[in-house]
Amino acid sequence: MSDHPVTRATFDDVMLPNYAPAAIVPVRAAGSRVWDQEEREYIDFAGGIAVNCLGHCHPALVNALKAQGEKLWHVSNIWTNEPALRLAKKLTEKTFAEKVYFCNSGAEANEAALKLARRWALEVHGAEKNQIIAFNQSFHGRTFFTVTVGGQAAYSDGFGPKPGGVEHTDFNDLAALEALMSDKTCAVIIEPIQGEGGVLPADEAYLQGVRDLCDKHNALLIFDEVQTGAGRTGHLYAYQAYGVVPDILTSAKGLGGGIPIGAMLTTTDVGQHLAFGTHGSTYGGNPLACAVAEAAFDLISSDAVLQGVAAREATIRQAVADINAKYSVFTEVRGKGLLLGLVLADEYKGKGRDFIAACIDQGLMILVAGPNVLRFAPALVISDDELADGLSRFEKAIAAVAQAS
Ligand SMILES: *Cc1c(COP(=O)(O)O)cnc(C)c1O
């Protein structure tokens, strides 16, 4: 037994029951290896849910954290600060955006995006233009506005009256979207690849079609790249590979490489409608988070890191195909770069959690995306060794689940 003064059992004593964490308690990590309280080692294919894009405790991020930690942590937005200004400059240089708003999470970035869209519509077109369209199975965060916009009733029901003017339609169905849109549409918000909803990529022609419909109806197009951004797909942002440019883009998760930060990116023309005093955040854009995120951004926006993603994707796809040839557990592998969804065959439908548990038994951390899809979101820089170890542990876990059923 562990002699740690706090254990997994402590969770049930002192934490709210809205999470059900696994039995192990991680205590330290390096690269893509994590150790728990009992010194057991795990390979990390979860990446803190697509957050730790440079692995754990990357030296460049540790250095940035230490250096800024001895300099200036927080001043609030009554003053600006150098790390925030530098990071905003870099984000605008490498994307379509001309203006940046910083916050602390993906939900906050989307909250800001949706509020900006409403504000823009009200000021430019009038009160009638307030319809926000989102997609079934989408995920945009857990504030009441973002959870209402997200397309999963399980997350938004049970809290009383919801914010109005929000409608949902099927993803990848252009005719359905067209039928719903009108000049009352204020904004369409979409993940270029639905992450939580099952790692489901938008078709290329579809995403262009969504852009065209937004143009036709004078609606803003918001790309939620909280999960697909920050190099995850092998491009800095997924829209850059699609060649479809949004009016607003939200980023978080990998943006900080593990430190909490979110950003909303937009154009000068749209952004001017979030005028002085209309929105804000105490911590948003604080120098400590921005300094770490700047160090992360310098790496993830580099050719060296981005170009390494495709090779790692190919290694995983090949290994999964080989494993599947033996065990027939998956029907397809979806996604792009290092955001991959392994779709469970009928026989294993609904059993995603069993696979997570079997992987933990073998010393591997993975994710699910809904009950029927296993999800990998490892570090963009995961080493060959770590990848090989993780994949061989994955095969053992698959064999164990296949034998048990
Ligand atoms: C995780 C996620 C969010 C929410 O981000 P938080 O940091 O948890 O608030 C929003 N949108 C997408 C696409 C996500 O994957």
The ligand as an ORCA input file, in Angstrom:
! r2SCAN-3c Opt
* xyz 0 1
  C     -12.218     20.589    -24.964
  C     -13.004     21.380    -25.928
  C     -13.670     22.563    -25.537
  C     -13.709     23.024    -24.102
  O     -12.454     23.402    -23.636
  P     -12.251     23.640    -22.062
  O     -10.837     24.100    -21.948
  O     -12.504     22.317    -21.402
  O     -13.237     24.649    -21.623
  C     -14.319     23.282    -26.511
  N     -14.337     22.882    -27.785
  C     -13.727     21.764    -28.198
  C     -13.760     21.386    -29.641
  C     -13.049     20.963    -27.284
  O     -12.460     19.833    -27.693
*
